[in-house]
């Protein structure tokens, strides 16, 4: 029995794997109760929900009504830019501050697009910096350093 939709099968299996892995890892933390939740409660139930969604998508990939879809080759160039941008953000956050790390993340991740323009990337970076700094630093009061230590 072959799946009619290879895209749905791949998506469903990925969700199933990630959800089950999350639930398994979260089960190592104290769960608590619904009234007094522990650190493992939310990720455990979210993982189970994601696994259930993945199972549903996987089953529907075999349905007669599913469209015939082949799984296309991965665009490794775009995948590399996206993954690299997140790694670079993690490396840059502490020494260079939130503003420069976010701007770099957005510009580098924008390179993954085949429609990349510097104007669009820099505009997106500026908007994201304003929104993220406003929400997380000023709105939630999270203690992120905004600029490099030598500028503070």
N, C-alpha and C positions, 0 to 999 in steps of 0.2 A: 504494500500500500504506500503510494507516494503522495506527498502533500501537493495540493493544487497551488498553494501560495508559499514559495520558499521564503519570501520576505516576512510573512506572518509567522512562519515556523521559526525563523531565526530570532525575530523579535520576542516571540513567546518564550522560547528557550532561554534567551538572555534575561528576561524578567524573572522567569522561574528560578534560574540559577542565582541571580543577585538577591532576590527575595528570600530564598531558602538560606543562602549564606548569611544574610543579615539577621534573620531570625535565629539561626544557629549561634552566631557570635553574641547576639544580645541575650541569649538564654544563659550565658555565663555571668550576667549581672543580676543583682537582686531585682525581682519583679515588683514587689509590693502588691498593693490591691488597687482596685478602681478608685477608691476614695483617697488612697495615699500611695501614689505611684512611685516606683523606684526607677533607677536609671535605665533598666533594661526593658521597662514596660512599653514605652512608645516605639522604640526601634523593633522590638519583637513583633508587635501587632502590625506595624507598618510593613515589616518584612513578609509576614504571612499574607497580608493583603496584596502585596506586589507579586508573591508567588502564585496566589490564586488567580490574579489577573493574567499572569504569564501562562498558567495552565489553560485558562479559557481561550487565550489567543492561539496557543498551540493546537488545541482541539479544533478551533475554527479554521485553521490552515488546511485541514483535511476535509472540510465540509464541501459538498457538491456545489453549493452556491458561491464558494470562494472564487475570486477571480484568479486566473492563471498568471502568476508573477514569478519571474526568475529573480534570484538574488544577484545583484550586480557586484562587480569587483569593487573593493574598497578604494577610496581615494586616499592613498597613503600620504600624499602631500598635505592635504587638508587635515587629516588626522594628526599628523606630526605637528603642524602649526598649532592646532587646538591643545594638544597635550603639552607641548612645549610652553605655551602661554601660561597654563595653570602651574606648571613646575616653576617657571620663572617668577610668577607672582609669589609663590611660597618662599622662594629664595630671597626676593627683594623686599618683602613686607617689613621685616624688622629693621634692617639697616637703612632702608631708604624711605620708609613711611608709607602710609596708605594711599596718598594722592599719586605719587609716582608709580607705585606698584599697580594700582588700578589702571592708570593711563597706559602703562606698558602692557598689561594683560589685554586690554581692549584692542590696542594697536596690533599686537602680535597675533591675537586670535582673528582679527580682521583679515590678516594675510591668508587665512584659510579659504576665503571667498574667491571665486573666480572673477568676481566683479569688484575687486578691491580698488579703492581710490584713497589717496592720502587725505583728501578733504573729508570724505565720509568717515574714515577711521578716527581722525582727530576730533571731528564733531561728536561722534559717538563717545569717545573717551572723555571729552569735557562734560557731556550730559551725565555719563555714568559716575564720574567723580562727584559731581554736585549731588546726584541722587543718593549715592552710597554714603558719602560723608554726612549728608543731611539726615539720612535715616538711621545710620548706625552710630555715628559719633554724637550728633546733637539730639536726635530723636530718642535713641535708646541709651545714650550715655556710655557706650562701650569705650574702654580706655585704649584706643588705638593712637599711636603716634602719627600725626598727619604728615610730617616732613622728616627728612633725615635728622639724626641726632645733632649734627654740627650746626644745623640751622635753628634749632629750638632755643 
